[in-house]
Each structure stands twice: as structure tokens, then as C-alpha cells.
Amino acid sequence: MPTAVEVRTPARLHLGLLSFGDPTLRAYGGTGVMVDAPGVVVRLRRHSELSAAGPLGTRAVAFARECVRAWGLGTEATCAIEVVTAPRAHVGLGSGTQLALAVAAGMRQLFCPCSQEQSASALVLPVAGQRHFDTAAAISLARGVGRGRRSSVGIHGFSGGGLIVEAGKYAPLPAAAAEVEAGGGSHEVSPLVARVHLPAEWRCVVIIQRDAEGLHGEAEKAAFADLPPVDRALSAELARIALMELVPAALEGKFAEFSAAVGRYGQLAGLPFASHTGGLPQTESTRQLLDLLAELGFCGSAQSSWGPAVMACCAPAQAAEQLVETFQDRGLSQRHDLWITQFDNRGAMLNTLE
């Protein structure tokens, strides 16, 4: 067994949920894309005690402890975790899920629990000297660290990148939901409906306001409990855009159609959350940012999750460079972090360091 491993993950941009709140419909299904940066890089090395250094180190230790508990690893399953890079939490990049799955992948590779329920397909797969992950592996890791109780876009993106459409799941009965939330039971991960690898020449500019963050934790739970059910007609239109516009345009490499669908989907998906996003301090600045992007001709722009991260689809690469230069000329880089990144088509990768 190895003594040290490194796991690299992409970042997740969530375009929005298809539905929630209607007990007769699947909840939390949605659409998102994976991008190369800013992702998570963690290194785990066998050590006499469990410790972590780097950004989000406390969360990394908590995820490792979850693996020990869930997989019955025992007291000798200890390691030093170095979070080399990680995006800021709670800004719409899915950093919590990617960090959790990266730590879980490292723990599994280091300690390889024989008692854990797993099949050949649930193991990491060697590809060109690196180890990638199939869907079953990502789901197994997610269950170990309690991820995917709502959206599963980041889980499916971890296993292979791309444009992701996932179906959601029927909400559990209140007693079962409370048990899972408390860590006392397993939970269902939404099934993958479509994965499309996006053309290599397409780019994404990620824009994040530095002094803002989206809803998370108890505030997010309270928001979902308070929000009314998504109108069925809206869910139907979002599903139509996802399956009849986004996916075909991605498969055929039609950038203009893909961008237009991203913009429409993102705008509609935000409507059910308006009563709560309206109270966030960055709401007005995000609206102004999206209006500016539309004015500049970047119709494939949308907020990710609760924000404040905003994505802008660009092609060719020079268009992304010109957009960043325009933002810098207008002084927006003084308040926002900007990345030019490719759409990720690989998912996470694991390397043995020794």
C-alpha cells in the first residue's frame, strides 16, 4: 500500500436546480459544468496522528474522520493532510464536495478497507499512470463523507468532468431525512442523466466578488425549508432547456446555441430563489455584472448556485482574454477575482507520490 498520495479535482459551477418542494416530483436534480480551475489539490501521507495544514484544513480533518467512522478503518488510519490549494468556500464552486471526495479518495487509497462494500467498478481506475474515477467510485466516496444529500452535480463531475445533468431524487420521509442529516444512515445520490465533454477550444471566465459569499449551512437549510415548491411549468421548461438545448449543443459543438441555453437556464433557475437571494448583499452587484456581460455580448453567463461566482462562456480563447482585459480596464478586478479556465473533461485524478 502507498504511504502518500495526491488528489486533484476540478471546480463545479452549478447552473441551477430543476425542482424542489413538490413531493410528487424528484427534487434537487439540476445542471452544472466542471472547470479546470480553481480546483482542489490535497496530499495525504501516512502519519502517527491525524492532522491537516493549508486552507480548509479543519474541514479536511473532519472528512477524514467521517471516512474512518463510515468505513470502520480503526485507530491506525491516521495521516497528515496537506491542502495545497482550495478555492474559497461558499462562493459557488463546490469546494466542500470536491475537498470531501478528494480526502475520501486519498483515505481509501492509503488504507484500502477490505470490509468496505465495494465492487471492481467502485475502485479507482488506472489511466496513463494516473488514477481516475468512475461514477460508482465517486458515489461510494460521497456516501463515506455524507455528500450529495441535495445536489449531486459535483459528485458526478468528480468522476469524469463535463457538462452534467442529474435527475434528482424523491425526498425521504421526515424521520429518514433527520436520521441521514444526523449521520445515522445512508442517503441516495441522484442518478446521472447526461454527461457531455465540452470542446477543448471553449473557455470559461469565472468571476467572484471577494467580499461576498452565498448561503450555506443552517441558513441554506432554513432557506430550502421556507421556499415554496418550484412551479411545475418552470421545472418542465428547465428540463427542456437542459435536454433539448444544452446537451445537443454541447454534443454538436455549437457554441452560440450552448451559450444562449446557459443564459436562459441560469436566468430561469434563479427565479424560485429570488425571495432569499434578494436579501444577500451581493445581489445587486451580481445583477449588474450579468447585465454588463450581456451588454458585452457574452450571453452564456450565469450565477453558480447561491453565488457570488459568475461564469461566462467564451470561444475562442482570445474572447476570454479580451473579456478579462475589459474587466481590468473598467476596474472590476479591484473587487473581483478572475480566472480564465477550460471546461474539465477528466474529473479528479489521483497520483501515488512514492
N, C-alpha and C positions, 0 to 999 in steps of 0.2 A: 504494500500500500504506500502511496506517496506521503511525503511529510509536509509538502507545501504546494498550494495551487493558486492560480489566479483566474478570476472570472470577470469577463467584460460584458456589459449589457448595453443595448440601445436605450433611447428615451422614448416614452409613449406620449403621443398627442391624441387626446380624446375629443372627437367631434360632437359627441352628444349621445344621450340615451334614446332608445326607441319608445319606451313606455315605462310607466311605473304607477302604482296605486290602484290599478284595476285587478281585483283578484281573479278574474276570468281570463286574463292575458298574461303572457310571460313578461316578467319585469326585468329592467336593467340591461336588456340587450342593447347593443349600440355599435358604433363605428369609430375607428381610430386608425392612426398610422404610426409606424415606428421610424425614428430618425437616428442617424449615427451619433449625434451629439446634441446636448450634453448628457452622456450616459454615466453609468456606474462602473467603477473598477475596484474590486476588492481582492486582497490576498489573505489567505488563511494558512497558518503554519502551526503544526503540532507544538503544543507548549504545555507546561505543567499546570497552568491555570487559564481560565477563560478571560480574555481581555480584548480591548479594541482601542485603536487610535485613528484619528482623522475625522473628517466631517461625518455626522450621523453615527458616530461610533457607539453611542449608548443604544441606539436602535439596533445596530448590528449585533451587539451582545444579546439583546432581548430576542432577536430572531434565532440566534444560535441556541439559546436556552429552550426556545419553542421546539427546535429540532430534537434536542436531547430528550425533552419530555414526550413529544409525539412519537418518536421512533424508538424510545427505550434504549438510548445509547449508553447510559451508565455514567458514572462519575469520571471515568478516564477519557471521555470525549471532550477534551479541552484544547483550545488553540488560541493563538494570538491573531487577531483580525486587524488588518490594516485597510482602512477605507481610503484608497489612493485618490479617487475623485468621486464626487457625487453632486448632482445638481441640488440647488436649494429646495427644501421640502415645501409642499403645499402651494406650488405655483402652477400646477397643471402638467407636470412632466412625468408623473407616475413614479417618482423616485422611491417611494415606500415599497411598492410591489417589486420593482427591479432590484432594490437592495435586499429585500427579503428573499427573493428567489436566488440571487447570487450567493448569499450566505448559505442558504439551504443546499445549493449545488455543491459548494465547497465542503460543507459538512458531510454530505453524502459521499463525496469522492475521498475524503480523508478517512472516514470511519466506516463506510460501506456496511451498514447494518444488515446482517443476514435475516434477522427476524422481521424486517420490514416487508410489508406486502408490496411486491413489485414483480413485473414480468420483463421479458427481454426488451420489449418495446418501451418500457419505462426507465431504461438506463440511458445515460448519455451515449451518443453515437460518435465514434471516431471518424473524423473527416480531415484529410490532408494534415495530419499531425496535431490537429486541434479537436476538441470535443464540442459538438453542437448538441442540441436538444430537440427531441420530437415532442409532439403535443402531449402524449401520455406522460413523458418525463416532467414537463412543465406543470401539468395538473397535479402529479404526485408531489412535487416540491411545494406547490401552492398549498396543498392540504396540510403539509407538515408545518407551515408557518401561518396558517389561518388567513390566507389571502383569497380574494375572489368572492367575497360574500355579496358584493353588488356587481360591479363591472368586472369582466374577465378579459378585456381587450389587452391589458398589459401582460397577462399570463400567456395568451396565445401569441402575442408579439415576441415574448421572451423565447419562444420555441422556434421561431422562423421568420420574424420580421414581417414587413409588407403592410399592405392595406388590410385591415381586419374588420370583418363583420361577424358579430356573435349574437346568438339568439336570445339571450336572457334565460330566466328560469321562473317557474311558478314560486311565488313567495311561500315560505313554510308557515305552518300554523304558529301562533304566537309563542306557545310553550317551547316548540322546537327551535324557533328563531332565538329565543332568550338563551337556550342551552348552548347553541352554537356561538352566540355572541360572547358568552362567558368562557368559551374554550372547552366546553364539556361535550362536544360532539363534532362529527364531520359535517361538511357542507358541500353542496353541489356546485360545480363550476360550469358556467354557461357553455353550451356546445359551440364550436366554431362552424359558421355557415360558409364563409368565404375568406380566402387569403389570396391576395394578388401581389406579386412582386412588381414594384414600380420601376419604370425605365431609369437606367443609371444616369442619364443626362439631366433628369429633373432635379431640382433643388428645392429646399425649404429654408426660408428665413424664419428663425424663432426669435421673438421679441418679448422680453419680460421686464416689466416695471420693477425696479429694485426695491422700492419701499412698500410693496403690496404682497398679499397672499390671499388664497382662496379659502373657502370654508373647509374645515376638517374636524375630525374627532367628534366630540359631543355636539358641537354646533352644526356639523353636517348631518348627524343623525336626527337632530331636532328639526332641521330644515326638511328632510325627507318625510318625517312624521307629520309635518304641518302642511306640506304641499298637497293640493288637490290632484286627483288622478289625471294623467295626460289624456286629452281628448282622443277618442279612437280615430277620428278622421286625421288628426295630426300624426298619430302613430303610423297610420296607413301611408300617408304621404312621405314620411321619413323612410319607411321601409321601401317604398317605390324608388325614391331617390338613391338609396343605398344599393339596391339590387338591379335597378334598371338604368341607372346613370353612372354612379361612381364605379361599380365593378366593371361594367362593359368598357367604359372609357379607359380605365386602367389596363384592362386586358388588351385593348387595341392600341394603347399608347397615344390616345388622343388628348393632348394636354389641355386645350381650350375647353373641351367638354368636361374633363375631370375637374378643372379649376372652377368652372361655373357650378358644378354639382357640389363641390366642397363649400362654396359660399352659400348656396341655398340651404344645404343641410345644416350648416352651422347656425344660420340665422333662425331657422325654424326650431331646431333643437333647443335653443336658448329660451324660447317663449315660455315653457312651463315653469322656468326658474326665475322669471322676471320679478316676482314678488319678493324674492330673497336676494337676488343679485343687485337689485336696486338700492339696497342698503349698504353695499360694500363701497368703501371709499374710492376704489379704482374704477368703478363702473363707468363714470363719465369719461375718464381719460381713455379707457378701453374703447368706448364707443367712438371717440374722436380718432383714435388710432385706426380703427376699422374703416371709418369714413375716409380718412386720408389714404389708406391703401386702395380703396375703391376709386378714389379720385385719381390716383396714380396709375390705375389700370390693372391692379392686382386683385381680380375678382375672387381668386381662390384663397380667401383669407377667412379665418375663423378663430374664435377663442377656444382654448383647450380646457375642458372640464369647467371648474369654477374659476379658472384664470389664476393670475393675470396673464399667463402665457398666451401669446397670439402667434399663429402660424400664417405664413404667406407662401403659396406655391409659386415657383418661378421656373421658367425654362426659356432659353438655355441658361447656363451658369452665369453668363455675363449679366443677365437680368437681375439675378440675386445680388451681384456685386454692385450694380447700379442702384438698386434699392437701398442697400446699406450706405452707400455714399450719399444718397439723397437724405437719408435719416441723419447722418452725421452733419451734413451741411445745414440742416434745419435745427440742429442742437438736440435732437431726440436721444442721442447716445449719452447725453449727460445724465439722463434719468432712467435709461433702459439698457439692459444687456442685449446684445445682438449676436446671433450665430448664423452662419451660412452652413448648412448641413445637407447631406444626401439622405434620401429615404433608405432606411435599412432593410435589406433583403436577406439577412442571415440570422438574426436573432442573437442570443447570447453565445459566448464562446468560453470554454474552459481550457486552460493550459496547465500542465504539471510543471512546476518550477524546478524540480530536481529530478 
